[in-house]
Each structure stands twice: as structure tokens, then as C-alpha cells.
Amino acid sequence: MLPKEKIARINYLSRKSKNEGLTSKEKEEQQSLRQEYLNVFRSSMTDTLHSVKIIDPKGNDVTPQKLRDSKNNRLH
């Protein structure tokens, strides 16, 4: 998770962009912060998916092979 200060800065730059516009330096900062946020989000989502196991009503593991392979690759 990003620190609250960075999330607050992302939100501030977004509001400023809509209301009055950003300088070129602020646009670069906004893009950098957005990319950092997306990287953290994607990593968190991947971790969440790696903890998922899908079971059908009969009790069989029906986790997609692609997810199983991804879990195994991560462990090695």
C-alpha cells in the first residue's frame, strides 16, 4: 500500500489538473505517482490471486492451470 501522503498527493494533482491545469513538472510527478500506484496495486492483486483456491460443489479443486503454474513459479 502506498503511504497516505502519496495517495493524498495523487488526489491533489488530479483535482488541480481538472480545475486549473498542471505544470509540466507536476504532470511528470502525477504520471510517476500513478505508475507507482498501479505497480503496488498489481502486486497486491497478484498476491491475493495466489492465495485463491477454487473448489467446485463436489469438492474438486478446479483452480485454473494458469493460476496453479503462476503459484508454482512464484514459490521457486
mmCIF file of the N, C-alpha and C atoms, coordinates in Angstrom:
data_MODEL
# 
_entry.id   MODEL 
# 
loop_
_atom_site.group_PDB 
_atom_site.id 
_atom_site.type_symbol 
_atom_site.label_atom_id 
_atom_site.label_alt_id 
_atom_site.label_comp_id 
_atom_site.label_asym_id 
_atom_site.label_entity_id 
_atom_site.label_seq_id 
_atom_site.pdbx_PDB_ins_code 
_atom_site.Cartn_x 
_atom_site.Cartn_y 
_atom_site.Cartn_z 
_atom_site.occupancy 
_atom_site.B_iso_or_equiv 
_atom_site.pdbx_formal_charge 
_atom_site.auth_seq_id 
_atom_site.auth_comp_id 
_atom_site.auth_asym_id 
_atom_site.auth_atom_id 
_atom_site.pdbx_PDB_model_num 
ATOM 1   N N  . MET A 1 1  ? 0.834   -1.174  0.000   1.00 0.00 ? 1  MET A N  1 
ATOM 2   C CA . MET A 1 1  ? 0.000   0.000   0.000   1.00 0.00 ? 1  MET A CA 1 
ATOM 3   C C  . MET A 1 1  ? 0.883   1.243   0.000   1.00 0.00 ? 1  MET A C  1 
ATOM 4   N N  . LEU A 1 2  ? 0.481   2.212   -0.775  1.00 0.00 ? 2  LEU A N  1 
ATOM 5   C CA . LEU A 1 2  ? 1.213   3.470   -0.809  1.00 0.00 ? 2  LEU A CA 1 
ATOM 6   C C  . LEU A 1 2  ? 0.958   4.248   0.473   1.00 0.00 ? 2  LEU A C  1 
ATOM 7   N N  . PRO A 1 3  ? 1.931   5.024   0.900   1.00 0.00 ? 3  PRO A N  1 
ATOM 8   C CA . PRO A 1 3  ? 1.717   5.877   2.077   1.00 0.00 ? 3  PRO A CA 1 
ATOM 9   C C  . PRO A 1 3  ? 0.586   6.883   1.818   1.00 0.00 ? 3  PRO A C  1 
ATOM 10  N N  . LYS A 1 4  ? -0.094  7.260   2.869   1.00 0.00 ? 4  LYS A N  1 
ATOM 11  C CA . LYS A 1 4  ? -1.207  8.200   2.758   1.00 0.00 ? 4  LYS A CA 1 
ATOM 12  C C  . LYS A 1 4  ? -0.794  9.505   2.097   1.00 0.00 ? 4  LYS A C  1 
ATOM 13  N N  . GLU A 1 5  ? 0.428   9.932   2.342   1.00 0.00 ? 5  GLU A N  1 
ATOM 14  C CA . GLU A 1 5  ? 0.909   11.192  1.772   1.00 0.00 ? 5  GLU A CA 1 
ATOM 15  C C  . GLU A 1 5  ? 0.935   11.125  0.242   1.00 0.00 ? 5  GLU A C  1 
ATOM 16  N N  . LYS A 1 6  ? 1.357   9.976   -0.296  1.00 0.00 ? 6  LYS A N  1 
ATOM 17  C CA . LYS A 1 6  ? 1.422   9.840   -1.757  1.00 0.00 ? 6  LYS A CA 1 
ATOM 18  C C  . LYS A 1 6  ? 0.026   9.774   -2.363  1.00 0.00 ? 6  LYS A C  1 
ATOM 19  N N  . ILE A 1 7  ? -0.873  9.069   -1.697  1.00 0.00 ? 7  ILE A N  1 
ATOM 20  C CA . ILE A 1 7  ? -2.254  8.999   -2.192  1.00 0.00 ? 7  ILE A CA 1 
ATOM 21  C C  . ILE A 1 7  ? -2.890  10.381  -2.147  1.00 0.00 ? 7  ILE A C  1 
ATOM 22  N N  . ALA A 1 8  ? -2.623  11.116  -1.077  1.00 0.00 ? 8  ALA A N  1 
ATOM 23  C CA . ALA A 1 8  ? -3.146  12.477  -0.974  1.00 0.00 ? 8  ALA A CA 1 
ATOM 24  C C  . ALA A 1 8  ? -2.576  13.352  -2.092  1.00 0.00 ? 8  ALA A C  1 
ATOM 25  N N  . ARG A 1 9  ? -1.320  13.164  -2.415  1.00 0.00 ? 9  ARG A N  1 
ATOM 26  C CA . ARG A 1 9  ? -0.689  13.945  -3.484  1.00 0.00 ? 9  ARG A CA 1 
ATOM 27  C C  . ARG A 1 9  ? -1.302  13.594  -4.844  1.00 0.00 ? 9  ARG A C  1 
ATOM 28  N N  . ILE A 1 10 ? -1.556  12.305  -5.080  1.00 0.00 ? 10 ILE A N  1 
ATOM 29  C CA . ILE A 1 10 ? -2.208  11.882  -6.325  1.00 0.00 ? 10 ILE A CA 1 
ATOM 30  C C  . ILE A 1 10 ? -3.560  12.563  -6.448  1.00 0.00 ? 10 ILE A C  1 
ATOM 31  N N  . ASN A 1 11 ? -4.330  12.549  -5.374  1.00 0.00 ? 11 ASN A N  1 
ATOM 32  C CA . ASN A 1 11 ? -5.654  13.160  -5.382  1.00 0.00 ? 11 ASN A CA 1 
ATOM 33  C C  . ASN A 1 11 ? -5.580  14.672  -5.583  1.00 0.00 ? 11 ASN A C  1 
ATOM 34  N N  . TYR A 1 12 ? -4.612  15.313  -4.936  1.00 0.00 ? 12 TYR A N  1 
ATOM 35  C CA . TYR A 1 12 ? -4.438  16.754  -5.093  1.00 0.00 ? 12 TYR A CA 1 
ATOM 36  C C  . TYR A 1 12 ? -4.118  17.104  -6.548  1.00 0.00 ? 12 TYR A C  1 
ATOM 37  N N  . LEU A 1 13 ? -3.186  16.369  -7.130  1.00 0.00 ? 13 LEU A N  1 
ATOM 38  C CA . LEU A 1 13 ? -2.799  16.652  -8.513  1.00 0.00 ? 13 LEU A CA 1 
ATOM 39  C C  . LEU A 1 13 ? -3.964  16.398  -9.469  1.00 0.00 ? 13 LEU A C  1 
ATOM 40  N N  . SER A 1 14 ? -4.765  15.409  -9.189  1.00 0.00 ? 14 SER A N  1 
ATOM 41  C CA . SER A 1 14 ? -5.930  15.131  -10.018 1.00 0.00 ? 14 SER A CA 1 
ATOM 42  C C  . SER A 1 14 ? -6.932  16.287  -9.964  1.00 0.00 ? 14 SER A C  1 
ATOM 43  N N  . ARG A 1 15 ? -7.208  16.751  -8.754  1.00 0.00 ? 15 ARG A N  1 
ATOM 44  C CA . ARG A 1 15 ? -8.135  17.892  -8.608  1.00 0.00 ? 15 ARG A CA 1 
ATOM 45  C C  . ARG A 1 15 ? -7.581  19.144  -9.276  1.00 0.00 ? 15 ARG A C  1 
ATOM 46  N N  . LYS A 1 16 ? -6.299  19.383  -9.075  1.00 0.00 ? 16 LYS A N  1 
ATOM 47  C CA . LYS A 1 16 ? -5.680  20.574  -9.662  1.00 0.00 ? 16 LYS A CA 1 
ATOM 48  C C  . LYS A 1 16 ? -5.707  20.492  -11.188 1.00 0.00 ? 16 LYS A C  1 
ATOM 49  N N  . SER A 1 17 ? -5.478  19.304  -11.720 1.00 0.00 ? 17 SER A N  1 
ATOM 50  C CA . SER A 1 17 ? -5.494  19.107  -13.167 1.00 0.00 ? 17 SER A CA 1 
ATOM 51  C C  . SER A 1 17 ? -6.856  19.459  -13.749 1.00 0.00 ? 17 SER A C  1 
ATOM 52  N N  . LYS A 1 18 ? -7.919  19.055  -13.058 1.00 0.00 ? 18 LYS A N  1 
ATOM 53  C CA . LYS A 1 18 ? -9.275  19.330  -13.536 1.00 0.00 ? 18 LYS A CA 1 
ATOM 54  C C  . LYS A 1 18 ? -9.643  20.802  -13.404 1.00 0.00 ? 18 LYS A C  1 
ATOM 55  N N  . ASN A 1 19 ? -9.173  21.445  -12.348 1.00 0.00 ? 19 ASN A N  1 
ATOM 56  C CA . ASN A 1 19 ? -9.586  22.817  -12.058 1.00 0.00 ? 19 ASN A CA 1 
ATOM 57  C C  . ASN A 1 19 ? -8.753  23.891  -12.756 1.00 0.00 ? 19 ASN A C  1 
ATOM 58  N N  . GLU A 1 20 ? -7.446  23.748  -12.668 1.00 0.00 ? 20 GLU A N  1 
ATOM 59  C CA . GLU A 1 20 ? -6.600  24.836  -13.181 1.00 0.00 ? 20 GLU A CA 1 
ATOM 60  C C  . GLU A 1 20 ? -5.473  24.391  -14.094 1.00 0.00 ? 20 GLU A C  1 
ATOM 61  N N  . GLY A 1 21 ? -5.247  23.095  -14.168 1.00 0.00 ? 21 GLY A N  1 
ATOM 62  C CA . GLY A 1 21 ? -4.162  22.602  -15.014 1.00 0.00 ? 21 GLY A CA 1 
ATOM 63  C C  . GLY A 1 21 ? -2.880  22.390  -14.224 1.00 0.00 ? 21 GLY A C  1 
ATOM 64  N N  . LEU A 1 22 ? -1.989  21.611  -14.799 1.00 0.00 ? 22 LEU A N  1 
ATOM 65  C CA . LEU A 1 22 ? -0.724  21.276  -14.144 1.00 0.00 ? 22 LEU A CA 1 
ATOM 66  C C  . LEU A 1 22 ? 0.449   21.803  -14.951 1.00 0.00 ? 22 LEU A C  1 
ATOM 67  N N  . THR A 1 23 ? 1.531   22.092  -14.235 1.00 0.00 ? 23 THR A N  1 
ATOM 68  C CA . THR A 1 23 ? 2.776   22.438  -14.912 1.00 0.00 ? 23 THR A CA 1 
ATOM 69  C C  . THR A 1 23 ? 3.362   21.145  -15.476 1.00 0.00 ? 23 THR A C  1 
ATOM 70  N N  . SER A 1 24 ? 4.342   21.271  -16.332 1.00 0.00 ? 24 SER A N  1 
ATOM 71  C CA . SER A 1 24 ? 4.958   20.069  -16.922 1.00 0.00 ? 24 SER A CA 1 
ATOM 72  C C  . SER A 1 24 ? 5.617   19.217  -15.836 1.00 0.00 ? 24 SER A C  1 
ATOM 73  N N  . LYS A 1 25 ? 6.207   19.873  -14.842 1.00 0.00 ? 25 LYS A N  1 
ATOM 74  C CA . LYS A 1 25 ? 6.834   19.137  -13.744 1.00 0.00 ? 25 LYS A CA 1 
ATOM 75  C C  . LYS A 1 25 ? 5.781   18.385  -12.927 1.00 0.00 ? 25 LYS A C  1 
ATOM 76  N N  . GLU A 1 26 ? 4.644   19.002  -12.686 1.00 0.00 ? 26 GLU A N  1 
ATOM 77  C CA . GLU A 1 26 ? 3.560   18.348  -11.951 1.00 0.00 ? 26 GLU A CA 1 
ATOM 78  C C  . GLU A 1 26 ? 2.974   17.183  -12.750 1.00 0.00 ? 26 GLU A C  1 
ATOM 79  N N  . LYS A 1 27 ? 2.889   17.340  -14.068 1.00 0.00 ? 27 LYS A N  1 
ATOM 80  C CA . LYS A 1 27 ? 2.399   16.243  -14.914 1.00 0.00 ? 27 LYS A CA 1 
ATOM 81  C C  . LYS A 1 27 ? 3.322   15.035  -14.823 1.00 0.00 ? 27 LYS A C  1 
ATOM 82  N N  . GLU A 1 28 ? 4.632   15.294  -14.830 1.00 0.00 ? 28 GLU A N  1 
ATOM 83  C CA . GLU A 1 28 ? 5.600   14.207  -14.693 1.00 0.00 ? 28 GLU A CA 1 
ATOM 84  C C  . GLU A 1 28 ? 5.456   13.526  -13.340 1.00 0.00 ? 28 GLU A C  1 
ATOM 85  N N  . GLU A 1 29 ? 5.309   14.336  -12.285 1.00 0.00 ? 29 GLU A N  1 
ATOM 86  C CA . GLU A 1 29 ? 5.133   13.790  -10.944 1.00 0.00 ? 29 GLU A CA 1 
ATOM 87  C C  . GLU A 1 29 ? 3.853   12.959  -10.870 1.00 0.00 ? 29 GLU A C  1 
ATOM 88  N N  . GLN A 1 30 ? 2.770   13.469  -11.463 1.00 0.00 ? 30 GLN A N  1 
ATOM 89  C CA . GLN A 1 30 ? 1.494   12.760  -11.458 1.00 0.00 ? 30 GLN A CA 1 
ATOM 90  C C  . GLN A 1 30 ? 1.627   11.409  -12.160 1.00 0.00 ? 30 GLN A C  1 
ATOM 91  N N  . GLN A 1 31 ? 2.284   11.399  -13.299 1.00 0.00 ? 31 GLN A N  1 
ATOM 92  C CA . GLN A 1 31 ? 2.467   10.156  -14.049 1.00 0.00 ? 31 GLN A CA 1 
ATOM 93  C C  . GLN A 1 31 ? 3.307   9.167   -13.255 1.00 0.00 ? 31 GLN A C  1 
ATOM 94  N N  . SER A 1 32 ? 4.353   9.651   -12.617 1.00 0.00 ? 32 SER A N  1 
ATOM 95  C CA . SER A 1 32 ? 5.218   8.793   -11.812 1.00 0.00 ? 32 SER A CA 1 
ATOM 96  C C  . SER A 1 32 ? 4.449   8.193   -10.627 1.00 0.00 ? 32 SER A C  1 
ATOM 97  N N  . LEU A 1 33 ? 3.667   9.021   -9.951  1.00 0.00 ? 33 LEU A N  1 
ATOM 98  C CA . LEU A 1 33 ? 2.879   8.547   -8.814  1.00 0.00 ? 33 LEU A CA 1 
ATOM 99  C C  . LEU A 1 33 ? 1.819   7.541   -9.259  1.00 0.00 ? 33 LEU A C  1 
ATOM 100 N N  . ARG A 1 34 ? 1.183   7.806   -10.374 1.00 0.00 ? 34 ARG A N  1 
ATOM 101 C CA . ARG A 1 34 ? 0.181   6.869   -10.895 1.00 0.00 ? 34 ARG A CA 1 
ATOM 102 C C  . ARG A 1 34 ? 0.817   5.524   -11.216 1.00 0.00 ? 34 ARG A C  1 
ATOM 103 N N  . GLN A 1 35 ? 1.988   5.546   -11.846 1.00 0.00 ? 35 GLN A N  1 
ATOM 104 C CA . GLN A 1 35 ? 2.676   4.305   -12.192 1.00 0.00 ? 35 GLN A CA 1 
ATOM 105 C C  . GLN A 1 35 ? 3.058   3.533   -10.935 1.00 0.00 ? 35 GLN A C  1 
ATOM 106 N N  . GLU A 1 36 ? 3.531   4.239   -9.929  1.00 0.00 ? 36 GLU A N  1 
ATOM 107 C CA . GLU A 1 36 ? 3.885   3.600   -8.661  1.00 0.00 ? 36 GLU A CA 1 
ATOM 108 C C  . GLU A 1 36 ? 2.642   2.966   -8.021  1.00 0.00 ? 36 GLU A C  1 
ATOM 109 N N  . TYR A 1 37 ? 1.524   3.698   -8.052  1.00 0.00 ? 37 TYR A N  1 
ATOM 110 C CA . TYR A 1 37 ? 0.276   3.189   -7.502  1.00 0.00 ? 37 TYR A CA 1 
ATOM 111 C C  . TYR A 1 37 ? -0.165  1.922   -8.239  1.00 0.00 ? 37 TYR A C  1 
ATOM 112 N N  . LEU A 1 38 ? -0.107  1.944   -9.559  1.00 0.00 ? 38 LEU A N  1 
ATOM 113 C CA . LEU A 1 38 ? -0.501  0.772   -10.344 1.00 0.00 ? 38 LEU A CA 1 
ATOM 114 C C  . LEU A 1 38 ? 0.390   -0.435  -10.059 1.00 0.00 ? 38 LEU A C  1 
ATOM 115 N N  . ASN A 1 39 ? 1.682   -0.204  -9.912  1.00 0.00 ? 39 ASN A N  1 
ATOM 116 C CA . ASN A 1 39 ? 2.599   -1.305  -9.606  1.00 0.00 ? 39 ASN A CA 1 
ATOM 117 C C  . ASN A 1 39 ? 2.266   -1.942  -8.261  1.00 0.00 ? 39 ASN A C  1 
ATOM 118 N N  . VAL A 1 40 ? 1.990   -1.114  -7.266  1.00 0.00 ? 40 VAL A N  1 
ATOM 119 C CA . VAL A 1 40 ? 1.628   -1.624  -5.941  1.00 0.00 ? 40 VAL A CA 1 
ATOM 120 C C  . VAL A 1 40 ? 0.301   -2.370  -6.018  1.00 0.00 ? 40 VAL A C  1 
ATOM 121 N N  . PHE A 1 41 ? -0.677  -1.803  -6.735  1.00 0.00 ? 41 PHE A N  1 
ATOM 122 C CA . PHE A 1 41 ? -1.982  -2.440  -6.878  1.00 0.00 ? 41 PHE A CA 1 
ATOM 123 C C  . PHE A 1 41 ? -1.860  -3.802  -7.559  1.00 0.00 ? 41 PHE A C  1 
ATOM 124 N N  . ARG A 1 42 ? -1.116  -3.855  -8.647  1.00 0.00 ? 42 ARG A N  1 
ATOM 125 C CA . ARG A 1 42 ? -0.953  -5.114  -9.385  1.00 0.00 ? 42 ARG A CA 1 
ATOM 126 C C  . ARG A 1 42 ? -0.268  -6.170  -8.527  1.00 0.00 ? 42 ARG A C  1 
ATOM 127 N N  . SER A 1 43 ? 0.746   -5.772  -7.792  1.00 0.00 ? 43 SER A N  1 
ATOM 128 C CA . SER A 1 43 ? 1.447   -6.700  -6.917  1.00 0.00 ? 43 SER A CA 1 
ATOM 129 C C  . SER A 1 43 ? 0.508   -7.244  -5.841  1.00 0.00 ? 43 SER A C  1 
ATOM 130 N N  . SER A 1 44 ? -0.293  -6.373  -5.275  1.00 0.00 ? 44 SER A N  1 
ATOM 131 C CA . SER A 1 44 ? -1.255  -6.774  -4.249  1.00 0.00 ? 44 SER A CA 1 
ATOM 132 C C  . SER A 1 44 ? -2.293  -7.730  -4.836  1.00 0.00 ? 44 SER A C  1 
ATOM 133 N N  . MET A 1 45 ? -2.772  -7.436  -6.025  1.00 0.00 ? 45 MET A N  1 
ATOM 134 C CA . MET A 1 45 ? -3.764  -8.290  -6.671  1.00 0.00 ? 45 MET A CA 1 
ATOM 135 C C  . MET A 1 45 ? -3.171  -9.660  -6.983  1.00 0.00 ? 45 MET A C  1 
ATOM 136 N N  . THR A 1 46 ? -1.948  -9.698  -7.433  1.00 0.00 ? 46 THR A N  1 
ATOM 137 C CA . THR A 1 46 ? -1.272  -10.965 -7.715  1.00 0.00 ? 46 THR A CA 1 
ATOM 138 C C  . THR A 1 46 ? -1.135  -11.782 -6.437  1.00 0.00 ? 46 THR A C  1 
ATOM 139 N N  . ASP A 1 47 ? -0.744  -11.146 -5.346  1.00 0.00 ? 47 ASP A N  1 
ATOM 140 C CA . ASP A 1 47 ? -0.643  -11.844 -4.066  1.00 0.00 ? 47 ASP A CA 1 
ATOM 141 C C  . ASP A 1 47 ? -1.990  -12.415 -3.647  1.00 0.00 ? 47 ASP A C  1 
ATOM 142 N N  . THR A 1 48 ? -3.048  -11.641 -3.840  1.00 0.00 ? 48 THR A N  1 
ATOM 143 C CA . THR A 1 48 ? -4.395  -12.109 -3.500  1.00 0.00 ? 48 THR A CA 1 
ATOM 144 C C  . THR A 1 48 ? -4.778  -13.319 -4.342  1.00 0.00 ? 48 THR A C  1 
ATOM 145 N N  . LEU A 1 49 ? -4.526  -13.243 -5.640  1.00 0.00 ? 49 LEU A N  1 
ATOM 146 C CA . LEU A 1 49 ? -4.869  -14.358 -6.521  1.00 0.00 ? 49 LEU A CA 1 
ATOM 147 C C  . LEU A 1 49 ? -4.078  -15.619 -6.185  1.00 0.00 ? 49 LEU A C  1 
ATOM 148 N N  . HIS A 1 50 ? -2.847  -15.448 -5.736  1.00 0.00 ? 50 HIS A N  1 
ATOM 149 C CA . HIS A 1 50 ? -2.034  -16.606 -5.395  1.00 0.00 ? 50 HIS A CA 1 
ATOM 150 C C  . HIS A 1 50 ? -2.533  -17.299 -4.130  1.00 0.00 ? 50 HIS A C  1 
ATOM 151 N N  . SER A 1 51 ? -3.382  -16.643 -3.380  1.00 0.00 ? 51 SER A N  1 
ATOM 152 C CA . SER A 1 51 ? -3.924  -17.272 -2.180  1.00 0.00 ? 51 SER A CA 1 
ATOM 153 C C  . SER A 1 51 ? -5.293  -17.907 -2.441  1.00 0.00 ? 51 SER A C  1 
ATOM 154 N N  . VAL A 1 52 ? -5.774  -17.850 -3.685  1.00 0.00 ? 52 VAL A N  1 
ATOM 155 C CA . VAL A 1 52 ? -7.098  -18.367 -4.033  1.00 0.00 ? 52 VAL A CA 1 
ATOM 156 C C  . VAL A 1 52 ? -7.002  -19.826 -4.479  1.00 0.00 ? 52 VAL A C  1 
ATOM 157 N N  . LYS A 1 53 ? -7.969  -20.614 -4.020  1.00 0.00 ? 53 LYS A N  1 
ATOM 158 C CA . LYS A 1 53 ? -8.122  -21.988 -4.477  1.00 0.00 ? 53 LYS A CA 1 
ATOM 159 C C  . LYS A 1 53 ? -9.603  -22.155 -4.797  1.00 0.00 ? 53 LYS A C  1 
ATOM 160 N N  . ILE A 1 54 ? -9.916  -22.604 -5.995  1.00 0.00 ? 54 ILE A N  1 
ATOM 161 C CA . ILE A 1 54 ? -11.310 -22.710 -6.432  1.00 0.00 ? 54 ILE A CA 1 
ATOM 162 C C  . ILE A 1 54 ? -11.763 -24.166 -6.310  1.00 0.00 ? 54 ILE A C  1 
ATOM 163 N N  . ILE A 1 55 ? -12.846 -24.350 -5.571  1.00 0.00 ? 55 ILE A N  1 
ATOM 164 C CA . ILE A 1 55 ? -13.400 -25.678 -5.328  1.00 0.00 ? 55 ILE A CA 1 
ATOM 165 C C  . ILE A 1 55 ? -14.817 -25.725 -5.904  1.00 0.00 ? 55 ILE A C  1 
ATOM 166 N N  . ASP A 1 56 ? -15.127 -26.777 -6.678  1.00 0.00 ? 56 ASP A N  1 
ATOM 167 C CA . ASP A 1 56 ? -16.481 -26.906 -7.223  1.00 0.00 ? 56 ASP A CA 1 
ATOM 168 C C  . ASP A 1 56 ? -17.410 -27.504 -6.161  1.00 0.00 ? 56 ASP A C  1 
ATOM 169 N N  . PRO A 1 57 ? -18.716 -27.560 -6.441  1.00 0.00 ? 57 PRO A N  1 
ATOM 170 C CA . PRO A 1 57 ? -19.670 -28.078 -5.448  1.00 0.00 ? 57 PRO A CA 1 
ATOM 171 C C  . PRO A 1 57 ? -19.400 -29.516 -4.997  1.00 0.00 ? 57 PRO A C  1 
ATOM 172 N N  . LYS A 1 58 ? -18.681 -30.285 -5.811  1.00 0.00 ? 58 LYS A N  1 
ATOM 173 C CA . LYS A 1 58 ? -18.360 -31.674 -5.443  1.00 0.00 ? 58 LYS A CA 1 
ATOM 174 C C  . LYS A 1 58 ? -17.088 -31.774 -4.611  1.00 0.00 ? 58 LYS A C  1 
ATOM 175 N N  . GLY A 1 59 ? -16.433 -30.647 -4.384  1.00 0.00 ? 59 GLY A N  1 
ATOM 176 C CA . GLY A 1 59 ? -15.214 -30.653 -3.579  1.00 0.00 ? 59 GLY A CA 1 
ATOM 177 C C  . GLY A 1 59 ? -13.937 -30.820 -4.369  1.00 0.00 ? 59 GLY A C  1 
ATOM 178 N N  . ASN A 1 60 ? -14.030 -30.764 -5.689  1.00 0.00 ? 60 ASN A N  1 
ATOM 179 C CA . ASN A 1 60 ? -12.841 -30.902 -6.540  1.00 0.00 ? 60 ASN A CA 1 
ATOM 180 C C  . ASN A 1 60 ? -12.154 -29.549 -6.714  1.00 0.00 ? 60 ASN A C  1 
ATOM 181 N N  . ASP A 1 61 ? -10.832 -29.606 -6.732  1.00 0.00 ? 61 ASP A N  1 
ATOM 182 C CA . ASP A 1 61 ? -10.052 -28.390 -6.984  1.00 0.00 ? 61 ASP A CA 1 
ATOM 183 C C  . ASP A 1 61 ? -10.119 -28.080 -8.476  1.00 0.00 ? 61 ASP A C  1 
ATOM 184 N N  . VAL A 1 62 ? -10.739 -26.964 -8.840  1.00 0.00 ? 62 VAL A N  1 
ATOM 185 C CA . VAL A 1 62 ? -10.864 -26.568 -10.243 1.00 0.00 ? 62 VAL A CA 1 
ATOM 186 C C  . VAL A 1 62 ? -10.139 -25.248 -10.517 1.00 0.00 ? 62 VAL A C  1 
ATOM 187 N N  . THR A 1 63 ? -9.098  -25.000 -9.731  1.00 0.00 ? 63 THR A N  1 
ATOM 188 C CA . THR A 1 63 ? -8.289  -23.805 -9.934  1.00 0.00 ? 63 THR A CA 1 
ATOM 189 C C  . THR A 1 63 ? -7.698  -23.848 -11.340 1.00 0.00 ? 63 THR A C  1 
ATOM 190 N N  . PRO A 1 64 ? -7.816  -22.769 -12.115 1.00 0.00 ? 64 PRO A N  1 
ATOM 191 C CA . PRO A 1 64 ? -7.258  -22.771 -13.475 1.00 0.00 ? 64 PRO A CA 1 
ATOM 192 C C  . PRO A 1 64 ? -5.764  -23.103 -13.476 1.00 0.00 ? 64 PRO A C  1 
ATOM 193 N N  . GLN A 1 65 ? -5.354  -23.855 -14.470 1.00 0.00 ? 65 GLN A N  1 
ATOM 194 C CA . GLN A 1 65 ? -3.960  -24.283 -14.569 1.00 0.00 ? 65 GLN A CA 1 
ATOM 195 C C  . GLN A 1 65 ? -3.003  -23.090 -14.617 1.00 0.00 ? 65 GLN A C  1 
ATOM 196 N N  . LYS A 1 66 ? -3.408  -22.049 -15.297 1.00 0.00 ? 66 LYS A N  1 
ATOM 197 C CA . LYS A 1 66 ? -2.550  -20.867 -15.401 1.00 0.00 ? 66 LYS A CA 1 
ATOM 198 C C  . LYS A 1 66 ? -2.258  -20.288 -14.015 1.00 0.00 ? 66 LYS A C  1 
ATOM 199 N N  . LEU A 1 67 ? -3.253  -20.266 -13.143 1.00 0.00 ? 67 LEU A N  1 
ATOM 200 C CA . LEU A 1 67 ? -3.055  -19.766 -11.780 1.00 0.00 ? 67 LEU A CA 1 
ATOM 201 C C  . LEU A 1 67 ? -2.180  -20.717 -10.982 1.00 0.00 ? 67 LEU A C  1 
ATOM 202 N N  . ARG A 1 68 ? -2.394  -22.016 -11.136 1.00 0.00 ? 68 ARG A N  1 
ATOM 203 C CA . ARG A 1 68 ? -1.536  -23.006 -10.450 1.00 0.00 ? 68 ARG A CA 1 
ATOM 204 C C  . ARG A 1 68 ? -0.081  -22.847 -10.871 1.00 0.00 ? 68 ARG A C  1 
ATOM 205 N N  . ASP A 1 69 ? 0.137   -22.708 -12.173 1.00 0.00 ? 69 ASP A N  1 
ATOM 206 C CA . ASP A 1 69 ? 1.502   -22.543 -12.686 1.00 0.00 ? 69 ASP A CA 1 
ATOM 207 C C  . ASP A 1 69 ? 2.139   -21.274 -12.127 1.00 0.00 ? 69 ASP A C  1 
ATOM 208 N N  . SER A 1 70 ? 1.361   -20.210 -12.068 1.00 0.00 ? 70 SER A N  1 
ATOM 209 C CA . SER A 1 70 ? 1.866   -18.946 -11.547 1.00 0.00 ? 70 SER A CA 1 
ATOM 210 C C  . SER A 1 70 ? 2.261   -19.081 -10.080 1.00 0.00 ? 70 SER A C  1 
ATOM 211 N N  . LYS A 1 71 ? 1.435   -19.795 -9.307  1.00 0.00 ? 71 LYS A N  1 
ATOM 212 C CA . LYS A 1 71 ? 1.755   -20.036 -7.885  1.00 0.00 ? 71 LYS A CA 1 
ATOM 213 C C  . LYS A 1 71 ? 3.048   -20.830 -7.761  1.00 0.00 ? 71 LYS A C  1 
ATOM 214 N N  . ASN A 1 72 ? 3.178   -21.896 -8.570  1.00 0.00 ? 72 ASN A N  1 
ATOM 215 C CA . ASN A 1 72 ? 4.370   -22.738 -8.508  1.00 0.00 ? 72 ASN A CA 1 
ATOM 216 C C  . ASN A 1 72 ? 5.618   -21.972 -8.912  1.00 0.00 ? 72 ASN A C  1 
ATOM 217 N N  . ASN A 1 73 ? 5.530   -21.152 -9.945  1.00 0.00 ? 73 ASN A N  1 
ATOM 218 C CA . ASN A 1 73 ? 6.678   -20.363 -10.386 1.00 0.00 ? 73 ASN A CA 1 
ATOM 219 C C  . ASN A 1 73 ? 7.104   -19.374 -9.322  1.00 0.00 ? 73 ASN A C  1 
ATOM 220 N N  . ARG A 1 74 ? 6.163   -18.867 -8.591  1.00 0.00 ? 74 ARG A N  1 
ATOM 221 C CA . ARG A 1 74 ? 6.461   -17.886 -7.550  1.00 0.00 ? 74 ARG A CA 1 
ATOM 222 C C  . ARG A 1 74 ? 7.178   -18.547 -6.369  1.00 0.00 ? 74 ARG A C  1 
ATOM 223 N N  . LEU A 1 75 ? 6.855   -19.790 -6.107  1.00 0.00 ? 75 LEU A N  1 
ATOM 224 C CA . LEU A 1 75 ? 7.466   -20.489 -4.982  1.00 0.00 ? 75 LEU A CA 1 
ATOM 225 C C  . LEU A 1 75 ? 8.901   -20.915 -5.273  1.00 0.00 ? 75 LEU A C  1 
ATOM 226 N N  . HIS A 1 76 ? 9.249   -20.995 -6.555  1.00 0.00 ? 76 HIS A N  1 
ATOM 227 C CA . HIS A 1 76 ? 10.603  -21.448 -6.918  1.00 0.00 ? 76 HIS A CA 1 
ATOM 228 C C  . HIS A 1 76 ? 11.526  -20.327 -7.221  1.00 0.00 ? 76 HIS A C  1 
# 
